[in-house]
Amino acid sequence: MSVVDLINKYKFSISVYSAIVSFILITTTATFLSTNYDFVSETISGLGRSQQKYDWLLVLTGITYSILIQGFIPLLYLSSRSIETKIINSSLVIIYGTTSLATSIFKIGNYNYIIGSFTEDRIHEILARISFYSIWLLIALSPITFKRINEFTIPKTFSLILTPLVFATGIIFEFNLHPEYRGLYQRFLFIIVMMWIILATNASQKQFSKRFKSKGELNE
């Protein structure tokens, strides 16, 4: 198999993995470079405050992550059996990606009214919640949307454990319980969500590889 064939075969998985790696690298870099920032108590969004010298790094994170994570769409689309699940999965990833970008553009801590009675800070909060619940729904629905697909046994099993865990952690985060650990709660949520994305990507790649192989055999 040529290099071109390998890239075509794994291009969507590479896109998803690159999204996760870039997110971790850029946010970690921004955390070390930022001043007066406590990653234990402050959320990742705090890296984008106007007062931060390297606030542009958070925007860069949003752009790269939102674009690269879209590679998840064709993988899930090809792995879904019914048109309904194809639409649901694709829509949730699109919402997750676009709102992830928007949250990096609308900054927290800015209380100027920019859209009607909504401040920039409030818009950020709304978009962040939409982003969170879209990926949470994708995970929660996976045992149903990928029913009877053997390759998804591991991510489906993981989602049964992950769904209540993400929800419980989300409640703690939503109601600002233990605010001194707010940043850690958010990062914990991000880690376990990204773990599921990696597992689902691996499972989807197996489905995609089968189709890729079949297509290659037909072209021979």
trRosetta pair geometry for C-beta under 8 A, 3 or more apart (Angstrom, degrees):
i j d omega theta_ij theta_ji phi_ij phi_ji
1 5 4.5 -120 -172 90 90 134
1 6 5.8 110 130 -57 115 84
1 9 7.6 -5 -179 -14 143 145
2 5 4.7 101 55 5 75 101
2 6 7.1 -136 100 -4 43 86
3 6 5.6 -54 -150 36 34 113
3 7 6.4 34 152 -19 66 104
4 7 5.8 -53 -149 35 31 111
4 8 6.3 29 153 -16 65 107
5 8 5.7 -56 -147 39 31 111
5 9 6.1 32 154 -23 65 109
5 216 7.7 59 -148 -105 123 135
6 9 5.6 -56 -146 36 29 113
6 10 6.2 -12 168 15 66 111
7 10 6.7 -78 -139 55 22 82
7 11 5.6 51 162 -71 66 94
7 14 7.6 -34 -146 2 65 155
8 11 5.9 -18 -130 -19 23 119
8 212 7.5 154 120 -142 93 126
9 208 7.6 140 -171 126 63 104
9 209 6.4 50 -172 -111 107 77
9 212 5.1 112 -121 167 85 165
10 13 4.9 -59 -166 49 76 113
10 14 5.4 84 132 -31 90 101
10 205 6.9 26 -122 -144 75 123
11 14 5.6 -54 -144 36 28 114
11 15 6.4 35 154 -25 62 104
11 71 7.2 -139 130 -138 68 124
12 15 5.5 -48 -152 29 34 117
12 16 6.7 31 152 -16 64 102
12 71 4.2 168 -157 -178 63 95
12 72 7.5 149 173 -68 101 21
12 74 5.3 -118 -107 69 147 111
12 75 4.9 171 132 -50 137 101
12 204 7.9 -84 111 119 127 121
12 205 7.6 -174 79 -95 99 83
12 208 6.8 -142 48 -128 132 170
13 16 5.8 -55 -151 36 35 109
13 17 6.2 30 154 -14 68 108
13 71 7.2 -141 -35 143 13 128
13 75 6.9 101 -68 -88 69 142
13 201 5.4 123 -129 169 81 109
13 202 7.7 78 -133 -85 125 42
13 204 7.7 173 -82 84 93 98
13 205 4.7 25 -71 -88 135 127
13 208 7.9 -166 -38 54 104 147
14 17 5.9 -56 -143 42 30 109
14 18 6.0 33 156 -23 65 110
14 71 7.4 -107 68 -173 56 167
15 18 5.8 -57 -147 36 25 113
15 19 6.6 33 151 -27 61 102
15 68 4.9 -168 -179 -164 75 73
15 69 7.7 -173 139 -73 93 11
15 70 7.2 -62 150 68 136 63
15 71 2.7 134 84 -41 131 154
15 72 7.9 -132 99 -31 106 57
16 19 5.6 -49 -155 25 33 116
16 20 6.9 26 152 -13 63 103
16 68 6.9 161 -91 148 23 87
16 69 6.3 63 -122 -129 66 49
16 71 4.8 -127 -43 83 75 112
16 72 5.1 96 -97 -67 119 82
16 75 7.3 -38 -34 6 140 150
16 197 6.6 -157 -179 158 117 107
16 198 7.8 165 133 -98 116 51
16 201 4.7 -165 97 -111 155 142
17 20 5.9 -57 -155 37 35 108
17 21 6.2 30 153 -15 69 110
17 198 7.4 71 -99 -116 79 88
17 201 7.1 170 -53 131 79 162
18 21 5.7 -55 -139 42 32 109
18 22 5.8 31 161 -19 67 110
18 64 8.0 -106 138 171 94 103
18 68 5.0 -117 91 -158 99 144
19 22 6.2 -58 -145 38 22 107
19 23 6.3 25 155 -22 60 109
19 64 7.0 171 -125 137 60 78
19 65 5.0 92 -165 -139 90 57
19 67 7.9 -170 -100 74 103 56
19 68 3.5 -177 -73 100 89 112
19 69 4.3 124 -152 -63 165 71
19 71 7.3 -165 -23 29 123 109
20 23 5.7 -55 -149 33 29 114
20 24 6.5 24 157 -15 64 107
20 194 5.2 123 -130 -157 119 120
20 197 6.8 170 -71 91 126 131
20 198 6.9 -1 -39 -68 171 99
21 24 6.0 -59 -150 38 30 108
21 25 6.1 23 157 -15 67 113
22 25 5.8 -58 -140 42 29 109
22 26 5.9 19 166 -13 67 113
22 61 7.3 169 135 -130 90 63
22 64 4.6 -104 138 134 149 137
22 65 6.5 -159 88 -69 108 71
22 68 6.7 112 27 19 137 158
23 26 6.5 -62 -140 40 20 101
23 27 6.1 8 168 -7 61 116
23 61 5.9 83 -125 -160 62 100
23 64 7.5 -165 -63 93 63 106
23 65 4.8 61 -76 -90 106 123
23 194 7.8 -152 73 -99 141 140
24 27 6.5 -64 -140 44 20 101
24 28 5.9 20 162 -19 61 116
25 28 6.0 -62 -146 38 22 110
25 29 6.3 23 157 -19 62 109
26 29 5.7 -55 -149 36 30 112
26 30 6.3 30 154 -18 65 107
26 57 5.7 -178 178 179 96 96
26 60 5.9 -146 -154 100 146 106
26 61 4.5 -175 100 -84 136 93
26 64 7.1 135 -20 43 153 141
27 30 5.5 -52 -144 38 33 113
27 31 6.3 42 152 -27 64 103
27 44 5.6 -24 -147 -143 131 118
27 47 6.7 -177 -143 7 75 168
27 57 7.8 152 -92 137 38 110
27 58 7.6 60 -103 -105 78 70
27 61 5.7 67 -59 -110 84 150
28 31 5.6 -50 -150 29 31 116
28 32 6.8 25 155 -13 63 104
29 32 6.1 -60 -154 37 31 105
29 33 6.2 18 155 -11 67 115
29 57 6.6 -137 93 -158 103 147
30 33 5.8 -64 -141 45 30 106
30 34 5.9 36 161 -33 68 109
30 47 4.5 65 138 -168 129 137
30 52 8.0 47 -174 162 100 142
30 54 5.5 -163 -131 114 79 121
30 57 4.0 -178 -86 100 115 142
30 58 6.3 102 -142 -57 167 74
30 61 7.5 -67 -14 -37 144 131
31 34 6.2 -49 -139 24 23 112
31 37 6.8 -140 -146 113 58 132
31 39 5.3 26 -149 -75 125 130
31 47 6.6 -67 -74 -94 59 127
33 53 7.4 -108 147 74 102 104
33 54 4.8 33 111 4 131 157
33 57 7.4 112 57 -15 137 158
34 37 4.0 16 117 8 122 148
34 47 5.7 -118 -59 -129 151 77
34 52 5.1 -25 -131 -141 103 119
34 53 7.5 177 -118 39 56 80
34 54 6.1 -114 -76 50 73 107
35 52 7.4 169 40 -126 71 71
35 53 7.1 51 10 4 106 109
36 51 7.7 -43 70 124 129 126
37 42 5.9 -103 -163 61 74 152
37 46 6.1 152 -138 125 103 116
37 47 6.7 60 -145 -93 154 65
37 52 7.1 38 -59 -102 130 120
38 41 4.8 19 104 37 120 96
38 42 5.3 116 68 1 68 105
38 183 6.9 -166 115 -2 71 154
39 42 6.4 -67 -104 60 25 86
39 183 5.0 -180 169 152 44 146
39 184 7.8 88 134 -65 75 66
39 187 7.4 43 170 -44 101 144
40 180 7.2 -7 130 159 105 67
40 181 6.3 -55 170 -119 83 53
40 183 5.2 117 125 60 11 120
40 184 5.5 1 -148 -38 59 105
41 179 6.6 44 -155 144 97 68
41 180 5.2 -52 -101 -157 110 40
41 181 6.8 -45 -96 -67 60 17
41 182 5.6 47 -167 36 50 91
41 183 5.3 26 63 -1 12 109
42 46 3.9 -38 170 16 118 166
42 182 7.0 31 -91 82 15 107
42 183 4.8 26 62 -70 36 125
43 46 5.4 129 64 -13 61 96
43 108 7.7 74 66 5 119 164
43 182 6.2 -63 -54 134 83 103
43 183 5.6 -155 -76 -103 33 68
43 186 4.9 70 -126 -4 89 168
44 47 5.8 -32 -178 7 54 115
44 58 7.4 149 153 -124 85 110
44 183 7.6 125 -41 -144 55 86
44 186 6.4 -143 -5 125 91 135
44 187 7.3 123 -48 -77 105 82
44 190 7.6 62 -24 -51 143 153
45 48 5.8 -57 -170 33 53 109
45 58 7.3 92 -136 -157 39 147
45 103 6.6 -80 -103 163 113 105
45 107 7.6 151 177 -151 93 53
45 108 4.8 76 137 -6 121 128
45 124 6.6 118 -159 169 142 130
45 128 7.0 -46 -63 -89 143 140
46 49 5.8 -8 -166 -26 53 111
46 52 7.9 115 148 -44 61 139
46 108 6.6 -52 -83 67 52 130
46 109 7.8 82 -124 -30 65 127
46 183 7.6 -55 19 -96 134 112
47 52 6.2 176 -174 162 42 176
47 54 7.5 -41 180 95 92 90
47 55 7.0 158 140 -120 59 56
47 57 6.8 -69 152 80 119 105
47 58 4.8 150 99 -67 100 119
48 52 6.9 -124 -144 47 7 135
48 55 4.8 87 -152 -159 46 88
48 58 3.5 -95 -74 64 102 158
48 59 6.9 115 -126 -41 117 71
48 104 6.1 -172 -89 -153 156 62
48 107 5.1 -143 125 -119 103 93
48 108 7.2 97 74 23 97 82
49 52 4.9 100 65 -9 81 102
49 55 6.2 -121 68 -102 37 121
49 107 6.2 125 -112 -178 35 119
49 108 6.6 -54 -84 74 82 79
49 109 4.9 22 -126 37 102 151
50 55 6.3 -11 -107 -58 26 170
50 107 6.1 107 -42 127 81 165
50 109 7.0 -143 15 95 89 116
50 110 6.4 84 -20 -71 124 109
51 55 7.9 112 55 -56 35 127
51 109 7.6 -71 1 130 105 154
52 55 4.4 124 77 -62 99 86
54 57 4.8 15 156 -7 98 119
55 58 6.0 -42 -173 22 55 111
55 59 7.4 53 137 -13 70 100
55 107 7.3 4 -171 -111 132 134
56 59 5.3 -49 -157 36 50 115
56 60 6.3 55 144 -23 72 101
57 60 5.3 -49 -149 35 37 116
57 61 6.4 45 148 -25 65 100
58 61 5.3 -45 -151 30 36 117
58 62 6.6 38 150 -19 64 101
58 104 5.0 -168 143 -148 84 95
59 62 5.6 -52 -151 35 34 113
59 63 6.4 34 152 -19 66 105
59 104 5.0 148 -106 146 42 109
59 105 6.4 75 -120 -87 96 59
60 63 5.8 -54 -147 36 31 111
60 64 6.2 21 160 -11 67 110
61 64 6.3 -62 -144 42 25 102
61 65 5.8 15 165 -11 65 117
61 104 6.1 -170 74 -114 87 145
62 65 6.2 -60 -135 43 22 105
62 66 5.8 17 169 -16 62 116
62 100 5.9 -179 -140 136 78 73
62 101 4.5 117 164 -129 101 46
62 102 7.7 -168 -170 14 137 21
62 103 6.7 -170 -111 68 128 70
62 104 2.7 -139 -40 23 142 150
62 105 6.7 -138 102 -32 163 73
63 66 6.3 -61 -140 38 18 105
63 67 6.4 9 163 -11 59 114
63 101 6.3 74 -86 -128 41 101
63 104 7.4 -113 -25 85 64 148
64 67 6.2 -66 -149 40 24 105
64 68 5.9 8 166 -6 65 119
65 68 6.3 -65 -136 46 24 101
65 69 5.7 24 168 -24 65 115
65 97 7.6 -164 126 -138 74 75
65 100 5.7 -94 106 138 118 137
65 101 7.6 -171 74 -71 86 71
66 69 6.3 -51 -135 32 20 110
66 70 7.5 35 155 -35 51 98
66 97 4.4 115 -154 179 70 80
66 98 6.3 96 -159 -86 124 28
66 100 4.9 -179 -81 80 93 104
66 101 3.7 -15 -42 -53 165 104
67 70 6.2 -53 -174 9 33 115
67 97 7.6 129 -52 -173 19 123
68 71 6.2 -25 177 -1 54 112
69 72 5.6 -15 173 -2 66 118
69 93 7.0 -158 139 -171 97 96
69 96 7.1 -99 131 108 142 107
69 97 4.9 -172 79 -99 115 105
69 100 7.3 53 27 42 151 156
69 197 7.9 -49 -139 -158 102 145
70 73 5.4 -16 -175 -2 64 118
70 93 6.9 126 -121 142 50 112
70 94 7.4 49 -117 -99 94 63
70 97 5.5 44 -66 -107 81 170
71 74 6.9 -49 -165 34 48 98
71 75 6.9 44 145 -14 69 113
72 75 5.7 -69 -156 43 37 114
72 76 5.9 27 156 -14 75 112
72 93 5.0 -158 92 -140 115 142
72 197 6.9 -60 -105 -156 137 102
72 200 7.7 42 -149 106 108 117
72 201 6.7 -79 -111 -90 85 95
72 204 7.8 107 -153 43 62 167
73 76 6.2 -64 -146 41 24 102
73 77 5.9 27 158 -24 65 113
73 89 7.8 149 -135 125 56 89
73 90 5.1 64 -149 -131 96 81
73 93 5.1 -167 -78 89 79 145
73 94 6.9 53 -91 -56 129 82
74 77 5.3 -53 -137 37 32 118
74 78 6.1 27 165 -15 67 106
74 208 7.8 72 128 -107 93 129
75 78 6.4 -61 -150 38 23 102
75 79 6.3 14 154 -13 61 116
75 200 8.0 117 120 136 125 85
75 201 6.3 22 137 -133 167 63
75 204 3.6 76 165 140 104 140
75 205 6.6 -25 -137 -63 123 57
75 207 7.7 116 -170 64 71 109
75 208 5.8 -61 -124 -46 74 135
76 79 5.6 -64 -143 44 32 109
76 80 6.1 36 158 -29 69 106
76 86 7.8 150 125 -132 81 54
76 89 4.2 -144 148 151 130 136
76 90 6.7 -178 88 -68 114 62
76 93 6.6 163 29 -33 147 142
76 200 7.3 9 -86 159 99 118
76 204 5.9 -59 -70 -109 48 143
77 80 6.1 -54 -148 27 26 109
77 86 5.1 60 -142 -149 70 95
77 89 6.9 -168 -72 87 53 119
77 90 5.6 41 -78 -70 101 113
78 204 7.2 105 67 -169 94 94
78 207 6.0 162 116 122 97 114
78 208 5.5 86 88 -92 147 80
78 211 6.2 -98 -176 4 132 159
79 146 6.7 -7 140 -114 110 107
79 149 6.6 87 177 -173 91 160
79 151 7.4 -107 -140 77 116 129
79 152 7.2 112 172 -56 129 121
79 203 7.1 79 -137 121 151 90
79 204 4.5 -92 -40 -122 143 81
79 207 4.4 122 -101 58 85 163
79 208 7.4 -53 -57 -44 90 79
80 85 4.1 -163 -161 109 120 105
80 86 4.4 177 87 -74 136 65
80 89 5.6 -165 -58 14 141 142
80 145 6.2 -40 -119 170 105 97
80 146 7.2 -87 -100 -86 64 70
81 85 6.6 38 46 48 61 136
81 149 7.2 -166 -35 -66 112 114
82 85 4.9 89 60 11 87 98
82 86 6.9 -145 97 -7 45 88
83 86 5.4 -52 -147 35 35 118
83 87 6.3 36 155 -20 67 105
84 87 6.0 -58 -153 36 28 109
84 88 6.3 26 153 -18 65 109
85 88 5.5 -51 -140 38 36 113
85 89 6.0 32 163 -16 69 108
85 144 8.0 -162 -105 118 116 78
85 145 4.2 146 -145 -150 115 88
85 146 7.7 152 -178 -58 145 50
86 89 6.3 -59 -144 40 22 105
86 90 6.1 17 160 -13 61 116
87 90 6.0 -61 -141 42 24 107
87 91 5.9 24 162 -21 63 113
88 91 6.0 -61 -146 36 22 109
88 92 6.4 18 159 -17 61 110
88 141 6.8 -98 146 129 136 158
88 145 6.3 -134 83 -106 130 132
89 92 6.0 -59 -149 35 27 109
89 93 6.6 22 157 -15 64 107
89 138 6.6 89 -132 -135 66 97
89 145 5.9 138 -59 171 109 152
90 93 6.0 -60 -152 37 30 108
90 94 6.3 30 153 -20 66 108
91 94 5.7 -56 -148 36 31 112
91 95 6.3 29 155 -17 66 107
92 95 5.7 -53 -146 38 31 111
92 96 6.1 35 153 -22 64 108
92 134 4.9 168 -160 -178 76 87
92 135 7.2 139 162 -84 104 35
92 137 5.8 -139 -126 86 135 108
92 138 4.4 165 128 -70 145 103
93 96 5.5 -53 -144 37 31 115
93 97 6.2 29 157 -18 65 108
93 134 8.0 173 -67 150 18 115
93 138 6.8 86 -61 -101 70 150
94 97 6.0 -58 -147 38 27 108
94 98 6.2 16 162 -11 65 112
95 98 6.3 -61 -140 42 25 103
95 99 6.0 15 166 -9 64 115
95 130 6.6 -108 170 156 108 102
95 131 7.6 -167 138 -103 78 48
95 134 4.3 -154 100 -124 116 153
96 99 6.5 -65 -142 43 19 102
96 100 6.3 26 156 -26 59 110
96 131 5.8 92 -141 -151 55 68
96 134 4.4 -156 -67 104 80 124
96 135 4.8 90 -117 -60 133 89
96 138 7.1 -38 -42 -15 142 141
97 100 5.7 -56 -150 30 28 114
97 101 6.8 26 154 -16 62 103
98 101 5.7 -52 -155 34 35 111
98 102 6.3 33 150 -18 67 107
99 102 5.3 -50 -141 39 39 114
99 103 6.2 44 157 -25 67 100
99 127 4.8 -175 -160 -173 92 84
99 128 7.5 174 157 -81 108 21
99 130 4.8 -145 -123 94 158 107
99 131 3.9 -156 107 -70 119 89
99 134 6.9 137 29 11 139 142
100 103 6.1 -50 -149 30 27 110
100 104 7.1 24 152 -16 58 105
100 131 5.3 121 -65 -136 65 135
101 104 6.0 -65 -162 33 33 108
101 105 6.7 25 148 -17 68 109
102 105 5.6 -59 -150 36 38 110
102 106 6.1 10 162 6 75 107
102 127 4.7 -123 103 -155 116 150
103 106 6.5 -59 -131 55 30 90
103 124 5.7 92 -142 -153 70 75
103 127 4.7 -169 -72 109 82 117
103 128 5.0 96 -117 -75 136 77
103 131 6.2 -59 -24 -16 137 150
106 120 5.2 -163 -162 -169 87 81
106 121 8.0 -174 157 -77 97 17
106 123 4.7 -97 -170 99 158 110
106 124 4.3 -159 114 -72 102 81
106 127 6.4 117 48 18 133 145
107 110 5.0 71 82 -1 100 120
107 120 6.0 17 55 142 68 125
107 121 7.4 -34 106 -84 56 62
107 124 6.4 -62 108 -71 9 145
108 121 5.3 68 -145 -130 51 83
108 124 5.1 -135 -70 99 70 158
108 125 7.6 88 -105 -55 98 80
109 121 6.1 142 3 -94 17 116
110 119 6.9 -175 110 166 65 99
110 120 4.0 -9 91 68 112 131
110 121 5.6 176 60 -46 53 84
111 119 4.6 -24 -151 -156 50 149
111 120 7.3 -115 -78 40 15 83
111 121 5.5 -17 -84 5 63 128
112 119 6.3 126 65 -144 27 85
112 120 6.0 26 57 -6 78 109
113 116 7.3 -100 -177 99 108 28
113 117 6.5 -46 -137 -138 123 27
113 118 6.8 114 -145 70 73 33
113 119 5.7 -63 -86 -88 50 62
114 118 7.0 -56 56 94 71 80
114 119 7.0 77 7 -154 84 33
114 120 5.3 57 0 -65 133 83
114 123 7.2 -61 61 -10 114 144
115 118 4.7 -13 73 59 90 112
115 123 6.5 85 30 -77 124 134
118 122 4.9 -132 -159 85 79 123
118 123 5.3 88 152 -59 123 91
118 126 7.8 -38 -148 -3 133 141
119 122 4.6 96 52 5 78 102
119 123 7.1 -142 93 -5 42 85
120 123 5.8 -53 -149 35 33 112
120 124 6.5 39 151 -23 64 104
121 124 5.7 -54 -155 31 30 115
121 125 6.7 31 150 -20 64 104
122 125 5.6 -51 -152 33 35 113
122 126 6.5 35 152 -18 66 104
123 126 5.8 -53 -149 36 33 111
123 127 6.2 29 155 -15 66 109
124 127 6.0 -61 -147 41 27 108
124 128 6.1 30 155 -23 65 109
125 128 5.7 -55 -146 34 28 113
125 129 6.6 27 156 -18 63 105
126 129 6.0 -58 -155 34 30 109
126 130 6.5 29 150 -18 65 106
127 130 5.6 -52 -147 36 35 113
127 131 6.3 39 152 -22 66 105
128 131 5.6 -53 -150 35 31 115
128 132 6.4 31 153 -19 64 107
129 132 5.6 -53 -145 37 32 111
129 133 6.1 21 161 -10 67 109
130 133 6.3 -61 -141 43 26 102
130 134 6.1 30 159 -26 63 110
131 134 6.0 -58 -148 30 24 111
131 135 6.9 10 161 -6 61 106
132 135 6.5 -68 -156 41 27 99
132 136 6.1 24 153 -19 66 115
132 170 6.5 141 164 -126 134 122
132 189 7.6 -8 -134 160 110 143
133 136 5.3 -54 -138 41 35 116
133 137 6.1 42 159 -24 67 103
134 137 5.9 -52 -150 33 27 111
134 138 6.7 31 150 -21 60 104
135 138 5.4 -47 -149 32 38 117
135 139 6.5 37 152 -16 65 103
135 193 5.7 45 139 -157 136 129
136 139 5.8 -56 -152 38 32 109
136 140 6.0 29 153 -18 67 112
136 163 7.4 106 -171 -136 82 70
136 166 5.6 -173 -120 125 101 136
136 167 7.0 110 -163 -75 133 74
136 170 7.1 0 -90 -56 150 156
136 193 7.9 -67 -75 -107 63 116
137 140 5.6 -56 -136 41 31 110
137 141 5.8 20 166 -11 68 113
138 141 6.4 -62 -140 42 20 102
138 142 6.7 45 153 -53 57 96
139 142 5.8 -36 -158 -8 31 120
139 159 4.9 -173 178 -133 79 105
139 162 5.9 -86 173 105 135 124
139 163 5.9 -179 120 -84 103 80
139 166 6.8 75 80 14 152 159
139 193 7.2 -106 -51 -129 143 76
139 196 5.4 19 -114 149 116 163
140 159 6.8 -179 -93 174 24 111
140 163 4.5 101 -102 -126 79 123
141 144 5.3 -65 -171 48 67 109
141 145 5.1 53 136 -18 96 113
142 145 5.7 -58 -121 48 33 102
142 146 5.4 -5 -175 16 71 114
142 152 7.0 -146 172 179 103 129
142 155 6.3 -83 159 130 149 103
142 156 5.6 -151 125 -104 101 68
142 159 4.7 171 58 -51 125 172
142 200 7.1 -100 -127 -102 144 124
143 146 7.1 -61 -119 56 15 83
143 147 6.8 53 156 -79 52 78
143 156 4.7 108 -98 -160 70 100
143 159 6.0 -158 -38 83 91 126
143 160 6.4 61 -59 -65 140 93
144 147 5.8 -13 -157 -42 30 111
146 149 4.7 -79 -178 40 82 127
146 152 4.0 -53 150 100 140 171
146 155 7.6 27 66 84 161 112
146 156 6.0 -139 82 -73 116 115
146 203 7.8 48 -165 131 154 142
149 152 4.6 45 92 16 105 114
149 203 7.8 95 125 166 114 119
149 207 7.4 -12 -171 -80 124 131
150 153 6.0 -13 -170 -32 48 109
151 203 4.4 138 142 -163 93 83
151 204 7.6 144 123 -63 132 24
151 206 4.5 -170 -135 78 136 132
151 207 5.6 -152 45 -48 161 90
152 155 5.3 -60 -159 54 74 103
152 156 5.0 76 139 -30 91 106
152 200 7.3 24 -128 -125 95 70
152 203 4.7 96 -90 171 60 151
153 156 6.0 -62 -143 39 22 110
153 157 6.2 21 160 -18 62 110
154 157 5.9 -57 -146 37 27 109
154 158 6.2 26 156 -18 64 110
154 199 5.6 -128 116 -168 107 119
154 203 6.8 -167 52 -69 97 119
155 158 5.4 -55 -142 41 34 115
155 159 6.1 41 156 -28 66 104
155 196 6.2 100 -148 -160 95 75
155 199 4.1 158 -85 122 92 111
155 200 4.5 105 -133 -76 161 69
155 202 8.0 163 -46 56 116 92
155 203 5.3 -102 1 -7 125 145
156 159 5.6 -51 -148 30 30 114
156 160 7.0 36 151 -25 60 98
157 160 5.9 -49 -160 23 35 113
157 161 7.3 22 148 -5 62 102
158 161 6.0 -63 -160 42 38 105
158 162 5.6 32 148 -21 73 119
158 195 7.6 -131 176 123 143 103
158 196 6.0 -178 117 -107 125 85
158 199 5.8 59 31 80 157 171
159 162 5.2 -58 -129 46 34 112
159 163 5.7 48 167 -38 70 99
159 196 6.4 86 -83 -137 80 129
160 163 6.5 -31 -134 16 20 112
161 164 7.5 -76 -173 41 29 92
161 165 6.3 17 148 -12 66 125
162 165 5.5 -73 -148 46 33 113
162 166 5.7 31 161 -22 76 108
162 192 5.9 173 -136 161 105 115
162 196 5.7 95 -161 -70 176 130
163 166 6.1 -55 -143 35 23 106
163 167 6.3 20 157 -17 60 111
164 167 5.4 -56 -144 40 34 114
164 168 6.0 35 158 -21 69 106
165 168 5.9 -53 -144 36 27 109
165 169 6.3 22 157 -12 62 110
165 192 6.8 -96 110 161 126 165
166 169 5.9 -59 -145 43 28 108
166 170 5.9 35 153 -26 64 111
166 189 6.3 93 -138 -137 81 88
166 192 6.5 -154 -79 98 93 127
166 193 6.8 88 -113 -71 131 89
167 170 5.5 -55 -146 35 27 116
167 171 6.6 33 153 -24 62 100
168 171 5.7 -48 -153 27 32 113
168 172 6.8 32 149 -16 62 102
169 172 5.6 -51 -154 34 37 114
169 173 6.3 33 149 -16 67 108
169 185 5.9 176 -174 -166 95 93
169 188 6.2 -127 -154 99 148 117
169 189 5.5 -178 118 -77 132 95
170 173 5.5 -57 -146 41 32 110
170 174 5.8 37 154 -26 68 108
170 189 6.8 94 -74 -111 74 137
171 174 5.6 -50 -137 35 28 113
171 175 6.3 2 169 4 64 110
171 177 7.9 17 124 9 72 127
172 175 6.9 -72 -144 49 19 90
172 177 4.6 -84 -153 56 70 115
172 178 6.7 -6 -178 34 110 106
172 185 5.8 -137 103 -139 115 146
173 176 7.5 20 179 -76 32 40
173 177 8.0 -64 -49 38 19 79
173 182 6.7 108 -133 -147 75 76
173 185 4.8 -178 -80 127 98 132
173 186 6.1 111 -127 -72 137 73
173 189 6.9 -31 -33 -34 155 143
176 179 5.2 14 178 -81 92 97
176 182 6.7 -12 -137 -97 70 123
178 181 4.7 -13 142 37 113 106
178 182 7.3 173 106 -57 70 63
178 185 7.4 127 85 -45 111 131
179 182 5.1 -6 -154 -39 50 117
181 184 4.6 -49 -173 43 84 117
181 185 5.9 93 125 -30 88 94
182 185 5.8 -52 -149 32 31 113
182 186 6.6 28 155 -16 64 105
183 186 5.9 -56 -152 36 31 109
183 187 6.4 26 154 -15 66 109
184 187 5.7 -57 -145 40 33 109
184 188 6.2 39 154 -24 66 104
185 188 5.7 -54 -150 33 29 114
185 189 6.6 32 151 -19 63 103
186 189 5.6 -52 -154 33 35 113
186 190 6.4 35 150 -19 66 105
187 190 5.4 -49 -147 35 36 115
187 191 6.3 41 153 -24 66 103
188 191 5.8 -52 -148 32 31 113
188 192 6.6 18 160 -9 64 106
189 192 6.5 -65 -148 41 27 99
189 193 6.1 25 158 -17 65 113
190 193 5.9 -60 -145 40 27 111
190 194 6.1 22 160 -16 65 112
191 194 6.0 -62 -148 40 25 107
191 195 6.4 31 152 -25 63 105
192 195 5.3 -44 -146 29 36 118
192 196 6.8 38 153 -18 63 99
193 196 5.9 -55 -157 34 33 109
193 197 6.5 35 146 -21 66 105
194 197 5.2 -47 -145 34 39 116
194 198 6.4 44 153 -22 66 100
195 198 5.8 -53 -153 33 31 112
195 199 6.6 28 150 -15 64 106
196 199 5.6 -56 -148 39 35 111
196 200 6.0 32 155 -17 69 109
197 200 5.8 -56 -143 41 28 109
197 201 6.1 34 154 -24 64 107
198 201 5.6 -53 -145 34 28 113
198 202 6.5 31 154 -20 62 104
199 202 5.8 -53 -152 33 31 112
199 203 6.5 27 152 -15 64 107
200 203 5.7 -54 -147 39 34 111
200 204 6.1 33 154 -19 67 108
201 204 5.7 -55 -143 40 29 110
201 205 6.2 36 154 -27 64 105
202 205 5.7 -52 -148 29 28 114
202 206 7.0 33 152 -22 60 99
203 206 5.9 -50 -161 26 34 113
203 207 7.1 30 146 -12 63 103
204 207 5.6 -55 -157 37 40 112
204 208 6.1 39 147 -19 71 108
205 208 5.4 -54 -142 41 34 113
205 209 6.0 41 155 -27 67 104
206 209 5.7 -48 -144 31 28 114
206 210 6.9 33 153 -22 58 101
207 210 5.9 -53 -159 28 32 112
207 211 6.9 24 150 -11 64 106
208 211 5.8 -59 -155 40 36 109
208 212 6.0 38 149 -23 69 109
209 212 5.4 -52 -142 38 33 115
209 213 6.1 36 156 -21 66 105
210 213 5.9 -54 -148 35 27 110
210 214 6.4 27 153 -18 62 107
211 214 5.7 -53 -146 37 31 112
211 215 6.2 33 154 -20 64 107
212 215 5.8 -56 -149 36 28 112
212 216 6.4 29 151 -21 63 107
213 216 5.6 -56 -150 35 31 113
213 217 6.4 31 154 -20 65 104
214 217 5.8 -53 -149 34 31 111
214 218 6.5 32 152 -20 63 105
215 218 5.7 -55 -152 34 32 112
215 219 6.5 26 152 -16 64 109
216 219 5.8 -60 -149 38 32 108
216 220 6.7 44 151 -36 64 98
217 220 5.7 -42 -154 13 36 117
